[in-house]
Amino acid sequence: MAAITTLLERVRPVLFAESLGGTESLVTYPLVQTHGSIPGPMLDKLGIDERLLRLSVGLENAEDLIADLEQAIG
Protein backbone atom coordinates (compact mmCIF):
# COMPACT_ATOMS: atom_id res chain seq x y z
CA MET A 1 0.00 0.00 0.00
CA ALA A 2 2.96 2.35 0.52
CA ALA A 3 3.68 2.26 -3.22
CA ILE A 4 0.08 3.24 -3.98
CA THR A 5 0.19 6.12 -1.50
CA THR A 6 3.47 7.37 -2.98
CA LEU A 7 2.11 7.25 -6.53
CA LEU A 8 -1.07 9.11 -5.53
CA GLU A 9 0.99 11.82 -3.83
CA ARG A 10 3.24 12.26 -6.89
CA VAL A 11 0.78 12.51 -9.78
CA ARG A 12 0.40 16.06 -11.08
CA PRO A 13 -1.81 16.50 -14.15
CA VAL A 14 -3.62 13.29 -13.22
CA LEU A 15 -6.00 14.05 -10.37
CA PHE A 16 -6.73 11.69 -7.47
CA ALA A 17 -10.51 11.81 -7.29
CA GLU A 18 -13.59 9.64 -7.66
CA SER A 19 -15.18 11.74 -10.41
CA LEU A 20 -15.29 15.37 -11.24
CA GLY A 21 -17.58 14.90 -14.21
CA GLY A 22 -15.12 16.69 -16.46
CA THR A 23 -12.48 15.93 -19.02
CA GLU A 24 -9.50 15.65 -16.67
CA SER A 25 -7.52 12.46 -16.24
CA LEU A 26 -8.30 10.81 -12.92
CA VAL A 27 -6.81 8.02 -10.86
CA THR A 28 -8.94 6.28 -8.26
CA TYR A 29 -8.20 3.74 -5.57
CA PRO A 30 -11.35 1.59 -5.60
CA LEU A 31 -10.53 -0.30 -2.39
CA VAL A 32 -11.03 2.82 -0.28
CA GLN A 33 -13.09 5.04 -2.58
CA THR A 34 -15.79 3.56 -4.78
CA HIS A 35 -15.82 0.05 -3.28
CA GLY A 36 -14.89 0.82 0.34
CA SER A 37 -18.16 -0.50 1.77
CA ILE A 38 -18.14 -3.83 -0.07
CA PRO A 39 -17.40 -6.90 2.12
CA GLY A 40 -14.02 -8.61 1.66
CA PRO A 41 -15.29 -11.81 0.01
CA MET A 42 -17.10 -9.79 -2.67
CA LEU A 43 -13.99 -7.64 -3.25
CA ASP A 44 -12.02 -10.85 -3.76
CA LYS A 45 -14.60 -12.10 -6.25
CA LEU A 46 -14.43 -8.80 -8.14
CA GLY A 47 -10.62 -8.78 -8.15
CA ILE A 48 -10.39 -5.56 -6.16
CA ASP A 49 -7.41 -5.49 -3.81
CA GLU A 50 -4.81 -3.09 -2.41
CA ARG A 51 -2.86 -3.15 -5.70
CA LEU A 52 -5.67 -1.96 -7.98
CA LEU A 53 -5.79 1.57 -9.31
CA ARG A 54 -8.20 2.81 -11.96
CA LEU A 55 -6.94 5.33 -14.49
CA SER A 56 -9.46 7.33 -16.49
CA VAL A 57 -7.67 9.18 -19.28
CA GLY A 58 -8.92 12.66 -20.14
CA LEU A 59 -8.08 15.15 -22.84
CA GLU A 60 -4.59 16.14 -21.72
CA ASN A 61 -1.60 15.64 -23.97
CA ALA A 62 -0.74 11.93 -24.00
CA GLU A 63 3.00 12.57 -23.62
CA ASP A 64 2.36 14.76 -20.57
CA LEU A 65 0.25 12.03 -18.96
CA ILE A 66 2.84 9.35 -19.67
CA ALA A 67 5.62 11.52 -18.26
CA ASP A 68 3.56 12.24 -15.15
CA LEU A 69 2.83 8.58 -14.50
CA GLU A 70 6.47 7.63 -15.10
CA GLN A 71 7.71 10.20 -12.57
CA ALA A 72 5.03 9.16 -10.09
CA ILE A 73 5.95 5.48 -10.34
CA GLY A 74 9.59 6.41 -9.90
N, C-alpha and C positions, 0 to 999 in steps of 0.2 A: 504494500500500500504506500510505502514511502516514495517509490518511483512515480506512482500516480500523482501524489500530492506535489512532488517536485515539478512534474510536467505541467500540471494545472496552474502552478504559480509562475511558470516561465512563459506560457503562451502569450503573445501580444496581440496580433490582429485577430486571432481566433479567440472568441470570448468563451468563458466558462459560465454557461447559463442553461436553464432548461429550454426556454424558447422566448424569443423576443418578438416573434412574428414578423421579422424583417428579412433582409437579404444578407445579413452578416453570417460569417462562418461561426459555428458554435461547437463546443465540445461538452459533452455531458458525461456524468458518472452515474449510470443507472442504478447501481447498488444503493446509493444514498440519496439520489434525487427522484427520478421517476418511478422506481420500483422499491423504494425504501420500506414500504409497508407490506410487501409480499413475504409470506412465510418462507423460510429456508428451503424446504423440500421443493416448493414451486420454483424458486430461483434456480435451483439445481436443474430442474427439468427444462427450464427455459435457457439454460446456459449462461446465466448472469452471475458473475462472480467478481471478486475484487480486482481482477485484471482487465475487465471490460470497460472500454471507453467508446462513446459514440461520437463520431465526427460528422457534422452536417456542413457541407461545403457551400459557401455563399458565392457572392459575385466578385470577391477580391481577386487580384491578380494571382494566378496559380503559382508562379514562381515565388511570390511573397509568402504565400501560405506554406509552401514546401520548406522555404528557408526558416520560417517561424517554427514549424514542427521539428525540423532538424535541430535547431538550437535548443528547443525545449527538451527534446529527448536527450541531448547532450552527446 
